[in-house]
């Protein structure tokens, strides 16, 4: 299995630790960033998402400070099913039931030991293919198809 890994500046150090461990046993594609110099997380969400969608990678791991922004950005890419996970149940269940193909981690939320446990759990999990999960996944794809290309009007929750 080939894994695409990327982070923004907040996730850089955790990304390095994950890459060091993963590269010993997996084929890994490092998509940046290369330092702790501030960058924009959506750029790295796109890099990992495109690697998965193009077939360059089978799954992806994306790391930012909280994991929230990177997860939101990645889930805008058709075909990406990114899950922000900070517990092992979500890391395997997301794959088994929802065919999650991108694990998102918050480097400022979890430590390196838990991060590696989540990565290992995510990579070991397999989609069950059970009828109910396939049916639900088809509904998700229908939502994606319906709304794809329709740009929502953004209004901040802080707007008057």
Backbone bond lengths (Angstrom), bond angles and torsions (degrees), N, CA, C in turn:
res aa  C-N    CA-C-N  psi(-1)  N-CA   C-N-CA  omega(-1)  CA-C   N-CA-C  phi
1 X - - - 1.452 - - 1.526 107.87 -
2 X 1.325 116.16 131.22 1.455 121.30 177.73 1.529 108.84 -98.25
3 X 1.324 115.70 130.76 1.458 122.00 -174.43 1.529 110.24 -117.06
4 X 1.331 117.05 125.79 1.461 122.81 173.46 1.523 107.63 -91.18
5 X 1.320 116.38 131.77 1.464 121.85 -178.27 1.522 108.78 -129.72
6 X 1.328 115.81 134.35 1.462 120.44 176.60 1.521 109.39 -151.54
7 X 1.324 114.36 162.51 1.465 120.50 177.18 1.511 109.22 -152.98
8 X 1.307 114.79 164.46 1.453 119.40 166.57 1.533 106.68 -91.35
9 X 1.301 117.17 -170.62 1.465 121.44 -177.33 1.527 112.67 -61.89
10 X 1.333 116.65 -35.87 1.471 119.99 -178.32 1.524 111.95 -69.35
11 X 1.311 116.57 -26.58 1.455 120.72 -179.56 1.521 114.36 -99.28
12 X 1.330 116.99 1.53 1.467 120.83 -173.25 1.529 113.54 -56.75
13 X 1.325 117.87 -49.15 1.473 119.56 -177.04 1.527 112.16 -65.20
14 X 1.319 117.34 -39.99 1.459 120.19 176.93 1.525 110.12 -66.58
15 X 1.326 116.84 -38.68 1.467 120.43 177.69 1.518 110.46 -58.94
16 X 1.326 117.05 -43.68 1.469 120.53 179.24 1.523 110.80 -58.51
17 X 1.319 117.36 -44.24 1.471 121.08 -179.92 1.525 111.27 -64.05
18 X 1.314 116.16 -42.68 1.464 120.43 179.36 1.524 110.08 -64.85
19 X 1.320 116.99 -44.48 1.468 120.54 179.30 1.520 111.90 -61.55
20 X 1.323 116.50 -42.28 1.471 120.18 179.35 1.518 111.19 -58.75
21 X 1.308 116.45 -42.25 1.464 120.93 -178.71 1.531 111.46 -75.90
22 X 1.316 116.84 -46.30 1.467 120.69 -176.58 1.521 113.40 -66.59
23 X 1.313 116.73 -38.83 1.468 119.75 -174.64 1.524 112.99 -64.79
24 X 1.326 117.40 -15.65 1.465 121.07 176.72 1.522 111.92 -72.82
25 X 1.356 116.77 -21.55 1.468 118.79 -174.84 1.522 114.88 -136.66
26 X 1.316 118.35 -4.97 1.463 122.57 -178.07 1.524 109.38 -130.54
27 X 1.310 115.60 157.72 1.454 120.37 169.73 1.525 106.10 -84.20
28 X 1.324 117.06 119.85 1.458 121.83 -172.58 1.521 110.64 -121.75
29 X 1.307 115.48 138.15 1.452 123.24 177.04 1.530 107.42 -113.10
30 X 1.334 117.42 110.50 1.470 122.49 -179.80 1.521 108.48 -87.09
31 X 1.331 116.62 114.57 1.459 121.70 -177.03 1.524 113.37 -105.73
32 X 1.336 117.60 18.04 1.455 121.19 174.97 1.517 111.64 96.23
33 X 1.247 115.44 179.83 1.434 133.76 -5.40 1.528 109.68 -74.28
34 X 1.315 116.00 169.32 1.450 119.92 -175.82 1.510 115.12 -104.92
35 X 1.332 117.83 8.42 1.463 119.82 -179.32 1.526 109.90 -164.04
36 X 1.327 114.88 -177.80 1.463 120.55 176.56 1.529 111.37 -92.71
37 X 1.315 117.29 8.92 1.466 121.09 176.20 1.528 108.42 -67.22
38 X 1.329 118.53 130.00 1.467 121.19 -175.93 1.534 113.85 -53.63
39 X 1.325 114.36 132.62 1.465 124.19 177.22 1.526 108.23 -138.18
40 X 1.305 116.25 175.57 1.465 121.23 -178.92 1.524 110.52 -99.55
41 X 1.325 117.03 121.39 1.468 122.12 -177.04 1.533 114.28 -57.22
42 X 1.353 120.29 -33.91 1.471 117.34 -178.90 1.529 113.52 -59.20
43 X 1.330 117.33 -31.42 1.461 120.53 179.85 1.528 111.22 -61.35
44 X 1.313 116.87 -36.04 1.458 121.29 -177.36 1.525 111.18 -84.60
45 X 1.328 116.42 -28.17 1.466 120.55 172.27 1.526 109.49 -62.64
46 X 1.316 116.22 -43.69 1.463 121.35 178.51 1.522 110.75 -64.78
47 X 1.319 117.12 -43.32 1.469 120.32 -178.78 1.527 111.54 -58.27
48 X 1.322 116.89 -47.00 1.469 120.31 179.89 1.531 110.40 -69.72
49 X 1.323 117.09 -43.42 1.458 120.47 179.50 1.517 112.20 -59.69
50 X 1.317 117.20 -44.30 1.459 120.24 178.80 1.522 111.79 -66.26
51 X 1.319 117.90 -35.78 1.463 120.81 177.97 1.528 110.63 -62.65
52 X 1.327 116.02 -39.92 1.470 120.04 178.57 1.526 110.45 -69.93
53 X 1.315 117.01 -48.75 1.465 120.92 -176.69 1.524 112.75 -64.62
54 X 1.316 117.44 -31.59 1.465 121.18 -179.36 1.525 112.84 -83.15
55 X 1.333 116.84 -10.75 1.452 120.49 -178.91 1.527 113.84 89.64
56 X 1.320 117.69 2.11 1.465 120.19 175.46 1.518 111.61 -66.44
57 X 1.328 116.16 -25.28 1.464 122.23 178.75 1.520 108.53 -138.08
58 X 1.327 115.11 150.16 1.460 120.80 177.26 1.520 111.49 -84.59
59 X 1.324 115.33 -37.84 1.469 122.29 178.81 1.520 108.35 -143.71
60 X 1.332 115.01 170.45 1.447 119.75 -179.59 1.511 112.63 -137.89
61 X 1.321 114.08 158.94 1.463 122.77 174.09 1.522 106.09 -131.08
62 X 1.319 116.17 128.80 1.448 123.02 -175.89 1.520 108.69 -129.35
63 X 1.323 116.41 134.14 1.463 120.29 -175.02 1.525 110.11 -130.95
64 X 1.313 116.34 129.77 1.462 121.12 169.94 1.525 107.15 -137.89
65 X 1.313 117.86 -169.96 1.458 120.19 -175.75 1.520 113.24 -58.78
66 X 1.323 116.72 -60.16 1.464 120.88 179.02 1.517 112.21 -99.28
67 X 1.305 116.96 -23.18 1.455 122.79 -174.19 1.516 112.71 91.58
68 X 1.318 117.61 -15.35 1.466 121.09 -175.05 1.530 111.70 -68.72
69 X 1.316 117.16 -52.94 1.464 120.05 -177.61 1.513 112.56 -60.95
70 X 1.324 116.59 -45.23 1.467 120.62 179.98 1.514 110.81 -62.61
71 X 1.321 117.32 -37.62 1.458 121.87 178.90 1.525 110.95 -66.03
72 X 1.306 116.85 -45.07 1.463 121.00 178.73 1.524 110.22 -60.19
73 X 1.324 117.16 -47.38 1.462 121.11 -178.96 1.521 111.57 -63.77
74 X 1.313 117.70 -44.67 1.469 121.39 -177.81 1.523 111.41 -63.78
75 X 1.309 117.01 -37.69 1.467 120.11 -178.16 1.526 113.26 -72.91
76 X 1.304 117.99 -4.18 1.468 121.61 173.67 1.529 111.16 -80.75
77 X 1.314 117.39 -13.72 1.465 121.94 -177.18 1.523 108.77 -87.83
78 X 1.334 117.40 119.68 1.470 119.81 179.14 1.535 110.96 -55.53
79 X 1.324 114.91 131.76 1.459 120.56 -179.91 1.508 114.42 94.51
80 X 1.312 116.92 -11.49 1.465 120.26 178.42 1.517 108.73 -93.96
81 X 1.324 113.88 133.79 1.456 121.43 176.08 1.524 106.18 -126.05
82 X 1.333 114.28 86.28 1.466 121.55 -175.97 1.515 109.89 -92.79
83 X 1.317 115.31 137.97 1.455 120.81 177.22 1.512 110.47 -128.02
84 X 1.318 115.54 129.09 1.455 122.18 174.63 1.517 107.10 -83.59
85 X 1.316 116.69 116.01 1.466 120.60 -174.89 1.523 111.21 -126.22
86 X 1.314 114.64 132.81 1.455 120.95 174.44 1.529 110.37 -127.90
87 X 1.343 115.91 14.23 1.465 121.35 176.14 1.527 107.77 -144.85
88 X 1.336 116.48 152.53 1.462 120.76 -174.88 1.533 112.64 -68.94
89 X 1.318 118.09 -32.45 1.466 119.58 179.12 1.523 109.97 -58.23
90 X 1.318 117.51 -49.78 1.463 121.17 -179.66 1.524 111.25 -63.50
91 X 1.314 117.47 -35.42 1.467 121.37 -178.12 1.517 112.30 -65.21
92 X 1.337 118.12 -36.27 1.469 118.32 178.14 1.524 111.68 -92.06
93 X 1.313 117.87 -38.18 1.459 120.66 -178.45 1.526 110.76 -65.69
94 X 1.311 117.49 -34.59 1.461 120.87 177.86 1.522 112.32 -60.57
95 X 1.311 116.58 -34.47 1.466 120.81 176.67 1.523 109.62 -79.27
96 X 1.327 116.89 -48.96 1.468 121.69 -174.22 1.523 113.06 -61.26
97 X 1.335 117.50 -40.90 1.457 121.30 -175.32 1.520 113.80 -101.97
98 X 1.338 117.17 -33.48 1.464 120.99 -171.78 1.522 113.58 -113.13
99 X 1.320 117.47 2.62 1.460 123.11 -179.92 1.530 111.45 54.73
100 X 1.326 115.94 39.10 1.461 122.36 178.23 1.530 109.10 -56.77
101 X 1.320 116.20 130.14 1.464 119.68 -179.99 1.522 113.41 -116.05
102 X 1.319 117.00 0.82 1.459 121.01 179.59 1.528 109.75 -141.27
103 X 1.308 115.81 117.64 1.465 122.47 177.31 1.520 108.11 -91.65
104 X 1.322 116.35 127.71 1.461 121.51 177.78 1.519 108.23 -113.37
105 X 1.332 114.86 134.16 1.466 121.86 -178.33 1.523 110.44 -124.86
106 X 1.328 115.51 147.86 1.463 121.86 175.36 1.518 109.67 -103.70
107 X 1.327 116.75 107.57 1.462 121.64 -176.16 1.520 112.86 -64.71
108 X 1.325 117.22 -25.70 1.460 120.42 179.57 1.532 111.61 -90.24
109 X 1.332 115.83 1.70 1.457 120.88 -177.42 1.524 111.24 -109.59
110 X 1.323 117.07 -37.67 1.467 121.36 -177.62 1.523 110.29 -122.71
111 X 1.315 115.75 159.87 1.455 121.63 177.55 1.517 111.86 -93.45
112 X 1.319 116.87 173.99 1.471 120.79 -176.46 1.529 114.68 -64.24
113 X 1.312 118.25 -34.16 1.464 119.78 -179.60 1.525 111.00 -66.57
114 X 1.316 116.80 -47.09 1.457 120.22 177.53 1.530 109.74 -64.91
115 X 1.313 117.40 -39.92 1.462 120.47 179.20 1.522 110.90 -57.03
116 X 1.320 117.90 -45.58 1.470 120.49 -179.93 1.523 110.95 -67.43
117 X 1.316 117.42 -35.51 1.462 120.46 176.41 1.530 110.29 -63.15
118 X 1.323 116.68 -40.88 1.460 121.35 178.35 1.524 111.07 -66.90
119 X 1.318 116.66 -43.26 1.466 121.38 178.16 1.526 110.14 -60.03
120 X 1.316 117.11 -48.21 1.468 120.91 -179.88 1.528 111.77 -61.91
121 X 1.319 116.33 -41.59 1.461 121.26 178.74 1.526 110.78 -63.94
122 X 1.314 116.62 -46.12 1.469 122.99 178.68 1.529 111.08 -59.61
123 X 1.317 116.90 -46.61 1.464 120.29 -176.71 1.523 112.96 -71.20
124 X 1.320 117.41 -28.00 1.468 120.98 -179.92 1.530 112.51 -80.89
125 X 1.314 117.55 -20.70 1.462 121.60 -175.88 1.525 111.57 -75.98
126 X 1.335 115.27 151.46 1.462 122.83 178.42 1.525 109.62 -133.09
127 X 1.326 115.80 143.21 1.466 121.83 175.94 1.526 108.71 -62.64
128 X 1.336 117.21 131.94 1.464 120.48 -175.87 1.519 112.78 -72.64
129 X 1.321 116.69 -31.19 1.458 119.86 -177.16 1.519 113.69 74.26
130 X 1.335 116.69 8.96 1.465 120.07 178.03 1.527 109.40 -60.95
131 X 1.337 115.48 147.40 1.465 121.69 -175.04 1.527 112.22 -52.93
132 X 1.321 117.66 -44.10 1.467 119.94 -177.68 1.523 111.54 -64.97
133 X 1.338 117.31 -34.19 1.468 120.23 179.41 1.525 110.80 -75.27
134 X 1.311 116.13 -37.88 1.473 120.44 176.91 1.518 109.64 -64.34
135 X 1.334 117.05 -43.84 1.471 121.74 179.06 1.530 110.61 -59.49
136 X 1.307 116.43 -44.94 1.472 120.48 -179.18 1.520 111.04 -67.39
137 X 1.300 116.48 -39.50 1.464 120.82 178.43 1.531 110.66 -64.29
138 X 1.320 117.34 -37.51 1.463 120.90 176.16 1.528 110.72 -63.08
139 X 1.318 116.94 -38.22 1.459 120.26 176.89 1.534 111.16 -65.21
140 X 1.310 116.58 -38.80 1.473 120.26 176.27 1.527 109.55 -62.63
141 X 1.322 116.59 -42.68 1.472 120.51 178.85 1.523 110.88 -63.82
142 X 1.322 117.59 -36.89 1.465 121.20 176.67 1.528 110.88 -63.64
143 X 1.310 117.18 -40.99 1.467 121.35 176.70 1.523 109.25 -61.18
144 X 1.306 115.65 -46.97 1.468 121.36 179.94 1.529 110.59 -58.69
145 X 1.324 116.65 -46.48 1.465 121.21 -179.68 1.526 110.73 -64.05
146 X 1.314 117.01 -43.05 1.466 121.38 -178.37 1.530 111.58 -61.60
147 X 1.323 116.78 -42.65 1.458 120.26 -173.40 1.527 114.18 -97.05
148 X 1.308 117.14 -8.54 1.458 120.86 -177.97 1.531 109.67 -60.82
149 X 1.296 116.22 129.11 1.456 120.65 178.60 1.509 114.08 86.28
150 X 1.305 117.50 -8.87 1.461 120.19 177.28 1.514 107.86 -93.80
151 X 1.309 115.53 108.71 1.458 120.53 -176.30 1.529 109.73 -78.44
152 X 1.336 117.07 117.78 1.467 118.61 178.83 1.522 110.71 -73.21
153 X 1.309 114.72 150.19 1.455 119.18 174.57 1.518 107.24 -80.41
154 X 1.312 116.46 123.31 1.460 120.56 -176.78 1.523 109.42 -90.28
155 X 1.317 113.99 130.72 1.462 120.28 173.76 1.510 106.48 -134.63
156 X 1.299 116.59 122.20 1.453 122.14 179.16 1.516 110.15 -63.15
157 X 1.325 115.68 145.03 1.460 119.32 176.67 1.520 111.23 -67.87
158 X 1.325 116.18 -15.32 1.463 120.53 179.89 1.525 112.09 -90.99
159 X 1.338 116.33 -1.66 1.466 119.44 -179.80 1.518 110.15 -71.59
160 X 1.301 113.93 151.66 1.480 118.99 178.78 1.489 112.19 -77.98
